[in-house]
Amino acid sequence: MTCFTTGWSAFFDVALWVNWATIATCAVAMISAGVAYKQWISSKLEARRATAYSAYSRFLELCDQSPDFAYADEQVIKVNQKDYIKYRWFVAQMLFAFEQILDVLPDDDKWNVTIRNQLKKHVWHLRQSNSVDRGEWCQPLQALIERVIEQVND
C-alpha cells in the first residue's frame, strides 16, 4: 500500500489526521493560555487603577467639603485651633489616600506628579508632622514627601 503513504492519498490516512489533531489541540491550548494570561495581567492593572482612582476621588470629595484645607493657607488654618486640628486630620486622610495610590501604582509617573503637586501645597505642615518624622508612611510616599520638603527648602 505504498500509494497511501505518498502523494495526496496520504491525506486519507486516519492516523495522520489524529496526529495533526493532537498537535492542533496543543497549539490551541498554548494560544488560549497566552490569551488568558494577558487578560489576567490586564484585569490586574485595571483593578489597581480602579483602586487609585477611588482613593483619589475620596480625597477630592474631602477637598470639596473643606476647600480651606485643600488650599492649605497656613495663615487661615492656624487662626482657629479647632480648624488646625481638623486640618491635621485632613492631611492624614490625604496622605492615606496617596499611600493607597502609591501602594498599587508606585512607578506611575502621572500619579507621582499629581501627588507631588498636592504635597507642595501642604509642605508647611509636612515639615512639622510627627507622622512624617517617624516615617509612618509607605516608603514611596515617605520619599516623595522628603523630596518635596527638600525642593521647597532650596
Secondary structure, DSSP 8 states (H G I E B T S, - for coil): -GGGTSGGGGGG-HHHHHHHHHHHHHHHHHHHHHHHHHHHHHHHHHHHHHHHHHHHHHHHHHHHH-HHHHHT-HHHHTTSHHHHHHHHHHHHHHHHHHHHHHHH-TT-HHHHHHHHHHHHHTHHHHTT-HHHHTT-S-HHHHHHHHHHHHHHH-
